Amino acid sequence: YIKNRRLDLCAESLRQSRTEQKLSALGYSWGFSDLSYFSTAFRSRFGISPGEYRKQYA
């Protein structure tokens, strides 16, 4: 539950972000210290990578 909540908050940040914050910094700010794990978990939850998600909502 907690991991999914953090991923939901990351997704919300990506949708609302107007800056080009690095994905690693975004993941780290929500408790994901490993970019690879963050990307894998994000793709598992949303079906696309964090970068693709950002482009979709840009």
Number of C-alpha atoms within 10 A of each C-alpha: 6 7 15 12 11 17 24 15 14 22 19 12 14 23 15 12 13 9 7 8 10 10 17 15 13 19 23 15 12 16 14 19 14 11 15 12 12 24 20 14 18 23 16 11 14 13 12 15 17 23 12 12 17 19 11 11 11 11
